[in-house]
């Protein structure tokens, strides 16, 4: 097409795991450097949960094959609970959660 913008003709590939890793690294830095660590820890947990929920929507498959902390009953229950909540949300609502968590961490970074 002649009227296409240059970016439209190219496929943009985003490595979502790399983005998640960068986000979690920033959260770890905030925890190490700042006293407002509960916000950063919660944001890292929630964003990581959304990432894995989108990859593995079947919670039992995720827990049996991916999840490493099988000995921790409470963490496994947290995963089941959060997967149940995510299952009731639309993609737009999940995206809103991701955007909110990124915004929270960005504000913490700006405050430092």
Long-range contacts (C-beta under 8 A, 24 or more apart in sequence): 16-51, 17-51, 20-47, 20-48, 20-51, 23-47, 23-102, 23-105, 24-48, 26-105, 26-109, 27-105, 30-105, 30-108, 30-109, 30-112, 33-112, 34-108, 34-112, 36-108, 36-111, 39-104, 39-105, 39-108, 40-105, 40-108, 43-101, 43-102, 43-104, 43-105, 46-97, 46-101, 47-98, 47-101, 47-102, 49-79, 49-82, 49-83, 49-86, 50-86, 50-94, 50-97, 50-98, 53-82, 53-83, 53-86, 53-94, 54-94, 57-83, 57-87, 59-83, 59-84
